[in-house]
Amino acid sequence: MPISPRSIPVKRIPGSATALSRPRVVTLFVALAVLALPFADFSLAGHDPWAALGRMGAGFLRPDFGAVERIGRAVWLTVAFACCGVALGAGTGLALAPFYHLRSVRWVCIALRSVHELFWALMLMQVMGISPLTGVLAIALPYMGIFAKVFAEQLEEADQRPSEVLPKTDPLSRFLWARAPLALSAMKHYTLYRLECGLRASAVLGFVGLPTLGFQLDSFFRMGDYGAASAIMICYVALIASIRLWMRPVLALPWLAASIVTLALITSPPMGSGALMRFLTQDIVPGPLRGGWDGAALLAWLGDIAAHEALPGLIATLIVAQIALILTGALAFTGFGLIVPRVTSRAGRLAGHMLLVILRSFPEYMLAYLFLQILGPSMLPAVLALALHNAAIIAHLTGREGESLVPKLRRDAPRGLTLWGWELVPRLFGPFLALCLYRWEIILRETAVMGLLGIATLGFYIDSALAELRLDRALVLLIATGLMTAGIDALSRWIRRGAGAGLRGSIRDDCC
């Protein structure tokens, strides 16, 4: 008998958002997006999208691998930066995980992961220039916070009995021999997934000057060489899609060693002596305080930043993120059935899987860059990029859960849209809603960085401050960005608890 959504029990938690049922959460978020629409800039600004699309399409249909040396080097450097950054982030995160329950450690990790890799890269360039260490640290620093959080949760979820019955011993031995081995499998799985994310981050770092795939893609687009740009994107999708073939646990150390050697051989122009000390003692010190303490001047300076940069950037970021979140949910909700047996044919599932793999392989920033070439500068490229990438992730995870449900259904259960609407949707609505809320914080974080493409989110003001070498203002805006994402993350967790929308561990890891 089909399950009605009203027949699914919802557990309420005392003191949580007990008034927010799942339908009310959806209604509230849709209403906020509708209210945001009049304030969104979706204009094409005199751009002719069809002409631009025609030129790009003609080039994409004829990929040009002629610049194979440049493309091959960019692919390898993308892998090298990702391997080194993820290895450093995972190692440090593992060291921090046993202490994640301490408030000081937890807040440091939250601060690290609240800042996007591109923002870290732009700040680090002020000290180290465009160097391999800049790229590695830009990936490693936010990943330290992410790994510490996830590894701490995996250690808590592992069986605690061996640690409890172990004879009296020091905490390090207890951790190494009784706790870590039980969570090792989950940690390996998550590290491989995070390496896939690291490849996306590494490619995007090319847009700020590092020699990865993003740098070559930007160069080919600027030259109008769409055939070579098509070759870059084909190589990139193949790299992401085949990661489980070329990266295996037994090959991890050789890959890491080769990556370290490669990056060590890259030479970069020196920044000069005292760059770090100047950055810490002068560049990031608020302007009004460089000649001594002046509280009134500091407050006026902060007020000016808040009124003219932080607040407008925050409002634009929230508008884009809210509209993108609802579009993400709509696309994922209607699309997850594409990969579920008995909802579509075998050929339909294959096409659906291919579409979702391609869309979730491209990071939001890269997709927004492509849409910007077609649609011109507005909020529309950012909304489309955020929605397509995140919808592909959510549809993939929800569809995978649907695949596991189909064998448990009766043999005479309906097929097609009837199966999707009456069997799968009621059963998967809770996890689907939780995934959307979980991606909310990530969408907001990615929306902020869209400002580097000229969209008036927080990243636009951060990039402007860095271009003018006003690093003190950039730091204040970065702190505002971190506080915003941390606040949305806390609000998302509160809503998920109150609405009874939970995530299983495997789904949580895959969408983190």
C-alpha positions in Angstrom: 0.0 0.0 0.0 1.5 3.4 -0.9 2.7 5.4 2.0 1.2 8.9 2.5 3.5 11.6 3.7 1.1 12.3 6.6 1.6 8.7 7.8 5.4 9.2 8.4 6.0 9.9 12.1 8.0 13.0 12.8 10.0 13.0 16.1 9.9 16.3 17.9 12.8 17.4 20.1 12.0 19.5 23.1 13.2 23.1 22.8 13.8 22.8 19.0 11.8 24.1 16.1 8.7 22.1 17.0 6.4 24.4 15.0 8.3 23.8 11.8 6.9 20.7 10.1 8.5 19.6 6.8 5.8 21.2 4.6 6.1 24.5 6.6 9.9 24.5 6.2 9.5 24.1 2.4 6.8 26.8 2.3 8.9 29.2 4.3 12.0 28.8 2.1 10.0 29.1 -1.1 8.3 32.3 0.2 11.7 33.8 1.1 12.9 33.0 -2.5 9.8 34.6 -4.0 10.3 37.7 -1.9 14.0 37.9 -3.0 13.1 37.7 -6.7 12.3 41.4 -7.2 15.7 42.4 -5.7 17.7 40.0 -7.9 19.5 41.3 -11.0 18.8 38.8 -13.8 19.3 41.3 -16.7 21.4 40.3 -19.7 22.9 43.8 -20.0 22.7 44.0 -23.8 24.4 40.6 -24.1 23.3 38.3 -27.0 23.3 34.9 -25.3 22.4 33.0 -28.5 25.3 34.4 -30.5 27.7 33.6 -27.6 26.2 30.1 -27.2 26.5 29.5 -30.9 30.2 30.4 -30.9 31.0 28.3 -27.9 28.9 25.3 -29.1 30.7 25.3 -32.4 34.0 25.1 -30.6 32.9 22.6 -28.0 31.7 20.2 -30.7 35.3 20.2 -32.1 37.6 19.7 -29.1 41.2 20.6 -29.9 43.8 18.6 -28.1 46.6 20.3 -30.1 48.0 22.1 -27.0 48.5 18.6 -25.4 51.6 19.7 -23.5 50.0 22.6 -21.8 46.8 20.6 -21.0 48.8 17.6 -19.7 50.9 19.8 -17.5 47.8 21.6 -16.1 46.1 18.2 -15.4 49.1 16.9 -13.5 49.5 20.1 -11.5 45.8 20.0 -10.6 46.4 16.5 -9.2 49.6 17.6 -7.4 48.0 20.6 -5.7 45.0 18.5 -4.7 47.0 15.6 -3.3 49.3 17.8 -1.2 46.5 20.0 0.0 44.2 17.1 1.0 47.1 15.2 2.6 48.1 18.1 4.8 44.5 18.9 5.6 43.7 15.2 6.5 46.8 14.8 8.6 46.2 17.9 10.6 42.5 17.2 10.9 43.2 13.7 12.2 45.5 15.3 14.9 42.8 17.7 15.9 39.9 15.3 15.8 40.4 13.8 19.3 40.3 17.3 20.7 37.4 18.6 18.7 35.1 18.5 21.8 37.2 21.4 23.2 35.5 24.7 22.4 38.8 26.5 21.4 39.6 23.7 18.9 36.1 23.6 17.5 35.9 27.3 16.9 39.3 27.4 15.2 38.1 24.6 12.9 34.8 26.5 12.2 36.8 29.6 11.3 39.1 27.7 9.0 36.4 26.0 7.0 34.1 29.0 6.8 36.5 30.8 4.4 36.6 29.6 0.8 39.7 28.2 -0.8 39.8 31.1 -3.2 39.7 33.7 -0.4 42.5 31.8 1.4 44.6 31.9 -1.8 44.0 35.6 -2.3 45.1 36.4 1.2 48.1 34.0 1.1 49.3 35.6 -2.1 49.9 38.8 -0.2 52.6 37.0 1.8 53.9 34.2 -0.4 53.0 35.3 -3.9 51.8 32.9 -6.6 53.8 30.0 -5.2 53.1 26.2 -4.8 52.8 26.7 -1.0 50.0 29.2 -1.6 48.0 26.7 -3.5 48.6 23.8 -1.1 47.7 25.9 2.0 44.7 27.4 0.3 43.3 23.9 0.0 44.7 22.5 3.3 43.5 25.3 5.7 39.7 24.9 5.2 40.1 21.2 4.8 41.8 21.0 8.2 38.6 22.2 9.8 36.4 20.0 7.7 38.5 16.8 8.3 38.7 17.5 12.1 34.9 17.8 12.3 34.1 14.7 10.2 36.9 12.5 11.7 35.7 13.5 15.2 32.1 12.4 14.3 33.4 9.1 12.8 35.4 8.4 15.9 32.4 9.0 18.1 30.2 6.7 15.9 32.7 3.9 16.0 32.4 1.1 18.7 33.7 2.6 22.0 33.8 -0.7 23.9 37.4 -1.7 22.9 38.6 1.7 24.2 36.6 1.3 27.4 37.8 -2.2 28.3 41.5 -1.5 27.4 43.8 -1.8 30.4 45.0 1.5 31.9 47.2 3.2 29.3 48.1 6.6 28.0 45.6 8.5 25.8 47.8 8.4 22.7 48.1 4.5 22.7 44.4 4.2 23.5 43.6 6.4 20.4 46.1 4.6 18.1 45.2 1.1 19.0 41.6 1.1 20.2 39.8 4.0 18.5 41.4 5.0 15.2 41.5 1.5 13.7 37.7 1.1 14.1 37.0 4.3 12.2 39.8 3.7 9.6 37.5 2.4 6.8 35.1 5.4 7.1 38.1 7.8 7.2 39.5 6.3 4.0 36.2 6.6 2.2 35.8 10.2 3.3 39.4 11.1 2.4 38.9 9.8 -1.2 35.7 11.8 -1.5 37.5 14.9 -0.1 40.3 14.3 -2.7 37.6 14.6 -5.4 36.6 18.0 -3.8 40.3 18.9 -3.7 40.6 18.4 -7.4 37.7 20.8 -8.0 39.2 23.3 -5.6 42.6 22.9 -7.3 41.2 23.5 -10.7 39.4 26.6 -9.5 42.6 28.0 -8.0 43.8 28.5 -11.6 41.4 31.4 -12.0 43.5 33.4 -9.5 46.8 32.6 -11.3 48.0 29.1 -10.1 49.0 26.9 -13.0 46.1 24.4 -12.8 43.3 23.6 -15.3 41.3 26.7 -14.4 44.2 28.9 -15.5 44.3 27.2 -18.9 40.5 27.3 -19.3 40.5 31.0 -18.6 43.4 31.6 -21.0 41.7 29.7 -23.8 38.4 31.5 -23.2 40.1 34.9 -23.3 41.6 34.0 -26.7 38.3 32.7 -28.0 39.8 29.2 -28.5 36.7 27.3 -27.6 38.0 24.0 -29.1 40.9 24.0 -26.7 38.6 25.0 -23.8 36.4 22.0 -24.7 39.5 19.8 -24.6 40.2 21.1 -21.1 36.7 20.4 -19.8 36.7 16.9 -21.3 40.0 16.1 -19.5 38.7 17.6 -16.3 35.5 15.5 -16.3 37.5 12.4 -17.2 39.9 13.1 -14.3 37.1 13.4 -11.8 35.0 10.5 -13.1 38.0 8.1 -13.0 39.4 9.0 -9.6 38.4 5.7 -8.1 40.5 3.9 -10.8 43.7 5.9 -10.5 43.7 6.7 -6.8 43.7 3.6 -4.6 45.0 3.3 -1.0 48.1 1.4 -2.1 49.0 4.2 -4.6 48.3 7.1 -2.2 51.9 7.5 -1.0 53.5 7.3 -4.5 51.0 9.8 -5.8 51.8 12.1 -2.8 55.6 11.7 -3.2 55.4 12.5 -6.9 53.2 15.5 -6.2 55.6 16.9 -3.6 58.6 16.5 -5.9 56.7 18.2 -8.7 55.6 21.2 -6.7 59.1 21.5 -5.1 60.6 22.0 -8.6 58.4 24.9 -9.4 60.1 28.2 -9.0 58.2 31.4 -8.1 59.3 35.0 -7.7 60.3 35.9 -4.1 58.1 38.3 -2.2 61.1 39.9 -0.4 62.2 39.6 3.2 59.8 40.6 5.9 56.6 40.1 3.9 55.0 37.9 6.6 56.0 40.3 9.4 54.7 43.3 7.4 51.5 41.4 6.7 50.9 40.6 10.4 52.0 43.9 11.9 51.0 46.4 9.3 48.8 45.2 6.4 46.0 43.6 8.4 46.1 46.2 11.3 43.0 48.5 10.9 44.0 51.8 9.3 42.8 54.0 12.2 45.0 52.0 14.7 48.3 52.1 12.8 49.3 55.4 14.5 48.0 54.3 17.9 44.7 53.4 19.6 41.7 55.5 18.6 38.5 53.8 19.5 36.2 56.4 17.9 38.1 56.3 14.6 38.0 52.5 14.6 34.2 52.4 15.2 33.7 55.0 12.4 35.9 52.9 10.1 34.0 49.7 10.9 30.7 51.5 10.4 31.8 52.7 7.0 32.7 49.1 5.9 29.5 47.7 7.3 27.3 50.3 5.6 28.9 50.4 2.2 30.5 47.0 1.7 29.5 44.3 4.2 25.8 44.9 4.4 25.2 45.3 0.6 27.4 42.3 0.0 25.6 40.2 2.6 22.2 41.1 1.2 23.2 40.2 -2.3 24.8 37.0 -1.1 21.6 36.0 0.7 19.4 36.9 -2.3 21.4 34.8 -4.7 21.8 31.9 -2.2 18.1 31.7 -1.4 17.0 31.7 -5.0 19.7 29.1 -5.9 18.6 26.9 -2.9 15.0 26.7 -4.1 16.0 26.1 -7.7 18.4 23.4 -6.5 15.6 21.7 -4.6 13.2 21.9 -7.5 15.7 20.4 -9.9 16.9 17.7 -7.6 13.4 16.8 -6.5 12.2 16.3 -10.1 15.5 14.7 -11.3 16.5 12.1 -8.7 14.1 9.5 -10.3 16.3 9.6 -13.5 18.7 7.1 -12.0 16.2 4.9 -10.2 15.3 1.5 -11.7 11.7 1.0 -12.7 11.2 4.8 -12.8 13.1 5.2 -16.1 14.4 2.7 -18.7 18.0 1.4 -18.6 19.0 3.8 -21.3 17.3 6.7 -19.4 19.2 5.7 -16.2 22.5 5.7 -18.1 21.9 9.1 -19.6 20.8 10.4 -16.1 23.9 9.1 -14.5 26.1 10.7 -17.1 24.3 14.1 -16.8 24.6 14.1 -13.0 28.3 13.1 -13.1 29.1 15.9 -15.5 27.2 18.6 -13.5 28.5 17.6 -10.1 32.1 17.3 -11.5 32.3 21.0 -12.4 32.6 23.3 -9.4 30.1 26.1 -9.1 32.7 28.7 -9.8 33.7 27.1 -13.1 30.1 26.7 -14.2 29.4 30.3 -13.3 32.4 31.4 -15.3 31.0 29.5 -18.3 27.5 31.0 -17.9 29.1 34.4 -17.6 30.5 34.2 -21.1 27.0 33.4 -22.4 24.7 35.6 -20.3 26.9 38.5 -19.2 27.5 39.8 -15.7 24.5 39.5 -13.5 23.2 37.2 -10.7 21.8 34.8 -13.2 25.0 32.9 -14.0 25.7 32.4 -10.3 22.1 31.2 -9.6 22.2 28.7 -12.5 25.7 27.4 -11.6 24.9 26.9 -7.9 21.6 25.2 -8.7 22.9 22.8 -11.4 25.9 21.7 -9.4 24.1 21.2 -6.1 21.0 19.7 -7.6 23.2 17.1 -9.3 24.8 16.2 -6.0 21.4 16.0 -4.1 19.7 14.1 -7.0 22.6 11.6 -7.1 22.5 10.9 -3.3 18.7 10.8 -3.2 18.5 8.6 -6.3 21.0 6.2 -4.8 18.8 5.9 -1.7 15.9 5.2 -4.1 17.9 2.5 -5.8 18.3 0.7 -2.5 14.5 1.0 -1.9 13.3 -0.5 -5.2 14.4 -4.2 -4.5 12.3 -4.0 -1.2 9.1 -3.1 -3.0 6.4 -5.6 -4.1 6.9 -7.1 -7.5 3.5 -5.7 -8.6 4.5 -2.2 -7.4 3.8 0.6 -10.0 6.5 1.9 -12.3 7.4 5.2 -13.9 5.9 8.4 -12.4 3.5 6.5 -10.2 6.4 4.7 -8.5 8.2 8.0 -8.2 5.2 9.9 -6.8 3.6 7.4 -4.5 6.4 5.2 -3.3 9.7 7.1 -3.5 8.8 10.7 -2.7 7.0 10.0 0.6 9.9 7.7 1.8 12.7 10.0 0.7 11.3 13.4 1.4 12.9 13.6 4.9 16.5 12.8 3.8 15.9 15.0 0.6 15.0 18.0 2.8 17.9 17.3 5.1 20.3 17.3 2.1 18.9 20.6 0.9 19.4 22.2 4.3 22.8 20.7 4.5 23.9 22.2 1.2 22.4 25.5 2.2 25.6 26.6 4.1 27.8 25.3 1.2 25.6 27.2 -1.3 26.0 30.4 0.7 29.8 29.9 1.0 30.1 29.4 -2.8 27.8 32.4 -3.4 30.1 34.7 -1.5 33.0 33.7 -3.7 31.0 34.4 -6.9 31.9 38.0 -6.3 35.3 37.4 -7.8 33.6 37.1 -11.1 32.1 40.5 -10.8 28.7 39.6 -9.1 28.0 42.0 -6.2 28.2 39.4 -3.4 30.6 39.6 -0.5 33.5 38.3 -2.7 33.2 41.3 -4.9 34.0 43.7 -2.1 36.8 41.4 -0.8 38.4 41.2 -4.2 38.1 45.0 -4.6 39.8 45.6 -1.2 42.6 43.1 -2.1 43.1 44.8 -5.5 43.5 48.1 -3.8 45.9 46.5 -1.2 43.5 47.4 1.6 44.1 44.1 3.4 42.6 45.4 6.7 39.3 45.9 5.0 39.5 42.6 3.2 40.1 40.8 6.6 37.0 42.5 8.1 34.9 41.3 5.2 36.4 37.8 5.4 35.4 37.7 9.1 31.9 38.8 8.1 31.7 36.0 5.5 32.9 33.4 8.1 30.3 34.6 10.7 27.6 34.5 8.0 28.3 30.9 6.9 28.8 29.7 10.5 25.4 31.3 11.5 23.6 29.7 8.5 25.2 26.3 9.4 23.9 26.5 13.0 20.4 27.6 11.7 20.4 24.7 9.2 21.2 22.2 12.0 18.5 23.7 14.2 15.8 23.4 11.5 16.9 19.9 10.6 16.4 18.8 14.2 13.1 20.5 14.6 11.7 19.3 11.3 12.7 15.7 11.9 14.9 15.6 8.8 18.0 13.6 9.5 21.0 12.4 7.5 22.5 9.0 7.6 26.3 9.0 8.1 27.2 7.9 4.5 25.0 10.7 3.0 26.5 13.2 5.4 30.0 12.4 4.3 29.2 12.5 0.6 27.6 15.9 0.7 29.9 17.6 3.3 
